[in-house]
Amino acid sequence: MNEPSSFRPFDGERLREKLETLRTAFEAKGHPVSANLLPPVEEQDLRRRCAWFPAELPDELVALYAWHEGQADDDAWDEGAPFWFGDHGFSNLQIAQRSYVEMMESYGLEPELKPLLEHSFPLAAFEGAWLVLPCRQQQLLKRQLDTLAGSNWLTPPREEYLDARLCTGR
């Protein structure tokens, strides 16, 4: 997909710097999120562990999981120190896979939503809701937008959306 010229090309290092800024902001406010974050995942390992996902992983996801693999487990929410993207906790790869299955076994059964969701990676979750990143150029039709109203659908350019979500961290 050709992005409009007004958008900068994606830069994984810039994303990691912003994630570190958010992490240190959480810590400065007394939220020990670092204790719940898993170590980084190398790209080859990430691609192997995400073989279940039907689309190519975009650079944004590779950079995100090269920073940290998400939160250690679901307990991070209960312990009061989740790493938030807006109002969704950062999913590790196991939770992302489980979320993907849940998403496809629910909303993915809707004929008009399946083409949108089957190539969308759930990078964050909270109580049955997912923050997803489209990994192909999905075209949203008016009826699909109406159906997805109020959901957390990331639209390209992905880095600008992640920037906005990083700014809304709690």
C-alpha positions as CSV (number, residue, x, y, z in Angstrom):
1,M,0.0,0.0,0.0
2,N,1.3,3.4,-0.9
3,E,1.0,5.8,2.0
4,P,0.2,9.5,1.4
5,S,3.4,11.5,1.2
6,S,2.4,13.4,4.3
7,F,3.2,10.4,6.5
8,R,6.8,9.5,7.5
9,P,8.0,6.0,6.6
10,F,7.8,3.6,9.5
11,D,10.8,3.6,11.8
12,G,11.1,0.7,14.3
13,E,13.6,2.5,16.4
14,R,11.3,5.6,16.7
15,L,8.5,3.3,17.8
16,R,10.7,1.6,20.4
17,E,11.7,5.0,21.8
18,K,8.1,6.0,22.2
19,L,7.3,2.7,23.9
20,E,10.1,3.3,26.3
21,T,8.8,6.8,27.0
22,L,5.4,5.3,27.8
23,R,6.9,2.6,30.0
24,T,9.0,5.1,32.0
25,A,5.9,7.4,32.3
26,F,3.9,4.4,33.8
27,E,6.8,3.7,36.2
28,A,7.1,7.4,37.2
29,K,3.4,7.3,38.2
30,G,4.0,4.3,40.4
31,H,2.7,1.6,38.0
32,P,5.4,-1.1,38.0
33,V,4.7,-2.3,34.4
34,S,8.2,-3.4,33.7
35,A,7.8,-6.3,36.1
36,N,5.0,-7.7,33.9
37,L,6.7,-7.2,30.5
38,L,8.3,-10.2,28.8
39,P,11.7,-10.1,27.1
40,P,11.9,-9.1,23.4
41,V,11.2,-11.6,20.6
42,E,13.6,-11.9,17.7
43,E,12.0,-11.6,14.3
44,Q,12.6,-15.2,13.2
45,D,11.2,-16.5,16.4
46,L,8.2,-14.1,16.2
47,R,7.4,-15.3,12.7
48,R,7.7,-19.0,13.7
49,R,5.5,-18.5,16.8
50,C,2.9,-16.6,14.8
51,A,2.7,-19.2,12.0
52,W,-1.0,-19.5,13.0
53,F,-1.7,-16.0,11.7
54,P,-2.7,-16.0,8.0
55,A,-1.1,-12.7,6.9
56,E,2.5,-11.5,6.7
57,L,3.5,-9.7,9.9
58,P,4.0,-6.0,9.2
59,D,7.1,-4.1,10.3
60,E,5.1,-2.4,13.1
61,L,4.3,-5.7,14.8
62,V,7.9,-7.0,14.4
63,A,9.2,-3.8,16.0
64,L,6.6,-3.9,18.8
65,Y,7.4,-7.4,19.8
66,A,11.1,-6.8,19.4
67,W,10.7,-4.3,22.2
68,H,8.9,-6.7,24.5
69,E,6.7,-9.7,24.0
70,G,3.8,-8.2,25.8
71,Q,2.7,-8.8,29.3
72,A,3.6,-12.0,31.1
73,D,0.0,-13.2,31.5
74,D,-3.6,-12.2,32.2
75,D,-2.6,-11.6,35.9
76,A,-1.1,-8.3,34.9
77,W,-4.6,-6.8,34.7
78,D,-5.4,-8.2,38.2
79,E,-2.2,-7.0,39.7
80,G,-3.0,-3.4,38.8
81,A,0.0,-2.7,36.6
82,P,-0.9,-3.6,33.0
83,F,0.9,-2.0,30.1
84,W,-2.0,-0.1,28.5
85,F,-2.5,1.0,24.9
86,G,-5.4,3.3,25.6
87,D,-7.7,1.0,27.5
88,H,-6.3,-2.3,26.3
89,G,-3.5,-4.3,27.8
90,F,-0.5,-5.3,25.7
91,S,-1.0,-9.0,24.7
92,N,1.8,-11.5,24.6
93,L,1.8,-13.9,21.7
94,Q,-0.1,-16.7,23.5
95,I,-2.9,-14.2,24.4
96,A,-2.8,-12.7,20.9
97,Q,-3.4,-16.2,19.4
98,R,-6.2,-17.0,21.9
99,S,-7.7,-13.6,21.1
100,Y,-7.5,-14.2,17.4
101,V,-9.4,-17.5,17.7
102,E,-12.0,-15.9,19.9
103,M,-12.4,-13.0,17.5
104,M,-12.8,-15.3,14.5
105,E,-15.2,-17.6,16.3
106,S,-17.4,-14.6,17.1
107,Y,-17.2,-11.6,14.9
108,G,-15.4,-13.5,12.2
109,L,-18.5,-15.6,11.6
110,E,-20.2,-12.5,10.1
111,P,-19.8,-12.7,6.3
112,E,-19.2,-8.9,6.0
113,L,-16.6,-8.8,8.9
114,K,-14.6,-12.0,8.1
115,P,-12.5,-10.4,5.3
116,L,-11.7,-7.5,7.6
117,L,-10.8,-9.5,10.7
118,E,-9.0,-12.6,9.3
119,H,-5.9,-10.5,8.6
120,S,-6.1,-8.3,11.7
121,F,-3.6,-9.1,14.5
122,P,-5.0,-8.6,18.1
123,L,-2.0,-6.8,19.8
124,A,-3.9,-5.8,22.9
125,A,-7.1,-6.9,24.8
126,F,-9.4,-6.0,27.7
127,E,-12.4,-8.0,28.9
128,G,-13.3,-9.6,25.5
129,A,-12.5,-6.5,23.4
130,W,-9.4,-6.3,21.2
131,L,-7.2,-3.7,19.7
132,V,-6.3,-5.0,16.3
133,L,-3.8,-4.1,13.6
134,P,-4.8,-4.8,10.0
135,C,-2.0,-6.6,8.3
136,R,-3.3,-6.3,4.7
137,Q,-5.1,-3.5,2.9
138,Q,-8.7,-4.2,4.0
139,Q,-11.3,-2.0,2.4
140,L,-14.0,-0.8,4.8
141,L,-17.5,-0.5,3.3
142,K,-20.0,1.8,4.8
143,R,-22.0,-1.0,6.4
144,Q,-18.8,-2.5,7.9
145,L,-17.9,0.8,9.4
146,D,-21.4,1.0,10.9
147,T,-21.0,-2.5,12.3
148,L,-17.6,-1.7,13.7
149,A,-18.6,1.7,15.2
150,G,-17.1,2.1,18.6
151,S,-14.6,-0.7,18.1
152,N,-10.8,-0.3,18.0
153,W,-10.0,-0.8,14.4
154,L,-6.5,0.4,13.5
155,T,-6.3,2.0,10.1
156,P,-3.1,2.7,8.0
157,P,-0.8,4.4,8.5
158,R,-0.3,2.1,11.5
159,E,2.6,4.0,13.1
160,E,0.6,7.2,13.4
161,Y,-2.2,5.3,15.0
162,L,0.2,3.6,17.5
163,D,1.5,7.1,18.2
164,A,-2.0,8.3,19.1
165,R,-2.6,5.2,21.3
166,L,0.7,5.7,23.1
167,C,-0.3,9.3,23.9
168,T,-3.5,8.0,25.6
169,G,-1.7,5.6,27.9
170,R,-2.9,5.7,31.5
